[in-house]
Amino acid sequence: MHAQKPTVVLVHGAFADSSSWNGVVEELRSDDHTVVAAANPLRGLTADADYVRQLVASIDGPVVLAGHSYGGAVITNAARGLDHVKALVYVAAFMPDEGESALELAGMFPGSTLGEALRPVPVTLPDGSRVTDLYIQADKFHQQFAADVPEGTAATMAATQRPVTDAALGEKSGAPAWRDVPSWVLVATEDRNIPPQTQAFMAERAEATLVSAAASHAVGVSRPGDVARLIGEAARATA
């Protein structure tokens, strides 16, 4: 009798949506994995993690939870206390320790050019509170976020990008699930959002299994096979 394959839950990051995982989903489904690509709200780290935690809690059986970019900070918090989450996979992602923010980690080592590519948009919410939504400028999106993706695909990604609030990127993380859950990390060595040195530092600190790919921040789009293989390795190792 074969052990049940875990459900894979994919959490996108800032400036993206669930469709950014489409290539990875196809690869995983071809290997008979059940896959859920969560809609990350991108409003605030605690709120986003609570949303994902409730989705994951509704799934029966073992789960592998994977996050891209800011989605890594979300899964770090969402998986805490969920015993059926058997592995965490970080794809060009933030992997914060308690008290750290994505913004702080992005500036830990040189190499990120994200700040100069952002377009802030002040927004008033229905309750009267104000937030600042952050987008990547459309004419800078290709080189900043997805330099190894075809130009037409990158243009579509730029047009459909989901904004993140500046508050979400600045919010400090709680106690990290990676202290208790085995973790795998894919470092994108051509990343212009999160410096590769930062990605490697976080992986080594967490004693995670580390692989690298010569890819942009959008490695899930440009190298879906590499991402799916790492997720599959995590699933098999924790079966």
C-alpha positions, 0 to 999 in steps of 0.5 A: 500500500502506497503512502498518501501523497501530500497535497501541495499548497502554493502561496504566491508573493507580491506583484503576482497572483495564483496563475504565476504557479501555472507551470508548476501546477502542471508539473506537479499534477503530472506526478499525481499530486493534488495542488491548491494555489492559494490566493494570498491577500497581500494586505498584512503579514499576520492577516495573510498568514491567518488566511492561508492557515485556515485554508491549509487547516481545511485540507485532510491529510499531509500538506507540503506548503510552498511559498514564493517571494513574500509568500515565504514569509506568509508560510513561515507564519501560517504553518505554525501549529499545523501538525499535518504540514510536513514540509516547507518549500521556499522558492526565491522567498523570504524565510524570516526569523521572529522579529524580522520583516521582508523589507529588512531582509531585502536590504540585508545584503546588496543587490536588490533594485526593487525599491527604485522600480516601485510605484506607490498608490495611496488607497482609502479603504471602506473603513476610512483607513489609508494604505499604500499599495505597491506595484512594480512600474510596468516598463521596469517589470520585465527586467526587475521581476522576470528577466528570463521570461519571454517579453510578451509573458512578462508584459502580461504578468506586469498588467495582471500583477497584484499589489502588496501593501507597504505595511505587509512588507514592513510587518515583523514575523512571528515565531518561524515554523521552519524551526520545527518543520523540515525546509527546502530552499531554491535560490534564484541566482539572478534575482533582482528582488531578493538578493541571492546572498540573502536567500542563501543566508536564510536557508543556511540559518534554517539548516534547510536543504538548498538548491540553486537555479540560474533564474530571475525572481520569477523562477516558477514561471521560467523554470517550473520543472526545477521548482516542481522537482524540489517540491516533489523531493520535499514530498517524498522525503517527508512521506 
